[in-house]
Amino acid sequence: MKQILAAVMLILVILVIYSASIGGEEGMRARVRGSGNTVGDVIESIDP
């Protein structure tokens, strides 16, 4: 029983850490998307 409880708690901790670091409005996913948009804008502004 202790092993099941420990496994469930570990999964919950992993989900919370993922949500805090990757998801959310200021997570890595939003930062990567913003950086991609910036790079795209720079590439579009290059005049050959």
N, C-alpha and C positions, 0 to 999 in steps of 0.2 A: 504494500500500500504506500509506503514511504517513497518507493522508487517512482510510482505513478504520479504522486503529488509533486515530486521533484522535477520530473519530466514536464509536467503541465506548467509548473511555475517557470521553468527554463524557456519554454516556448513562448509564454506570455512576455517574459523579459526581452526576448529576441524581437518579438513583434513591436513592443514599445520602442526599443532602440531603433528599429528600422523606420518606424513611423516618425520618430523625432529627427532622424538624420537624413533620410532619403525623401520621404513624403513631406507633405505640408507646403505652405506657401513659400517658405524660405529654405526648403530642403535642397539637396544636391540636384534633384531632377529639375527643379525650377531654375537653378543656377546654370546647369548645362544647357537648358533650352534658351535662356537669355544669352549665354555666350555664343551659341550657335546662330542666333538671330543677329548678334553684333557682327560676327564674322561674315555672315551672308550679306549684310548691308555694306561692309567694307569691300567685299568682292564685287558687288554690284556697282559700287562707286568708282572702281578702277576704270580709267579711260584708256583704251588701247591706242 
